[in-house]
């Protein structure tokens, strides 16, 4: 998928692939960890941290879940990028 094309709305495409309400999205370059785009509650500053913690959080199916700034973030590794879907944080036990 070409997430950088000006005619391609990655936010719309990704939001249609999940069956969960999202508060935000982040798109991170998988080679450099730089933020490519954000929407909603996601912040550009989250990119570096998510890039680093994704190495341990993502399993062999290329998916993972982390918590950051009161949000639960579903991560998906694609060939050229890391996608983060922000949802409400999991309740504390």
C-alpha positions in Angstrom: 0.0 0.0 0.0 1.2 3.5 -0.8 0.5 5.5 2.4 2.3 8.6 1.2 0.3 9.2 -2.0 -1.6 12.5 -2.0 -4.6 10.9 -3.6 -4.7 8.1 -1.0 -6.5 8.7 2.3 -4.8 6.2 4.6 -6.9 7.4 7.6 -10.1 6.4 5.8 -8.7 3.1 4.5 -7.4 1.9 7.9 -10.4 3.0 9.8 -12.5 0.8 7.5 -10.3 -2.3 8.3 -10.9 -2.2 12.1 -14.2 -3.0 13.8 -13.4 -0.7 16.7 -14.0 2.9 17.5 -10.7 4.9 17.2 -9.7 8.1 18.9 -6.7 8.6 16.7 -4.2 7.1 14.2 -0.4 7.4 13.8 1.6 6.3 10.7 5.4 5.7 11.4 8.1 5.0 8.9 9.3 1.4 9.7 12.9 2.1 8.7 13.5 5.4 10.6 10.8 5.6 13.2 9.8 9.1 12.0 6.2 10.2 12.1 4.6 10.3 8.7 1.1 11.4 9.8 -1.2 11.6 12.8 -5.0 12.0 13.3 -7.1 12.6 16.5 -5.4 12.1 19.9 -2.2 10.7 18.4 0.8 13.0 18.7 3.9 13.3 16.5 6.1 12.8 19.6 4.6 9.3 20.1 6.3 8.0 16.9 9.8 7.4 18.4 8.5 5.8 21.5 6.0 3.5 19.7 8.7 2.6 17.2 11.0 1.5 20.0 8.4 -0.4 22.1 6.9 -2.0 19.1 9.9 -4.3 18.7 8.9 -6.1 21.9 5.1 -5.6 21.6 4.5 -6.9 18.1 4.1 -10.6 17.7 4.8 -12.9 14.7 1.4 -12.0 13.2 2.7 -8.4 13.0 0.2 -7.1 15.6 0.5 -5.9 19.1 -1.0 -3.7 21.9 0.6 -1.1 24.1 -0.6 1.6 26.4 0.6 5.2 26.1 -0.8 8.5 27.5 -4.1 6.9 28.7 -4.7 5.3 25.4 -4.6 1.7 24.3 -2.8 1.5 21.0 -3.3 -1.4 18.6 -0.1 -1.7 16.5 0.2 -3.3 13.1 3.5 -3.6 11.2 3.2 -3.3 7.4 6.1 -3.7 5.0 7.0 0.0 4.9 5.3 1.4 8.0 4.0 0.9 11.5 0.4 1.8 12.1 -1.0 2.7 15.5 -4.8 2.8 16.2 -5.6 4.7 19.4 -8.6 3.6 21.5 -9.6 4.2 25.1 -7.2 2.8 27.7 -7.9 -0.6 29.3 -9.5 -0.2 32.7 -7.2 -0.7 35.7 -7.7 -3.8 37.8 
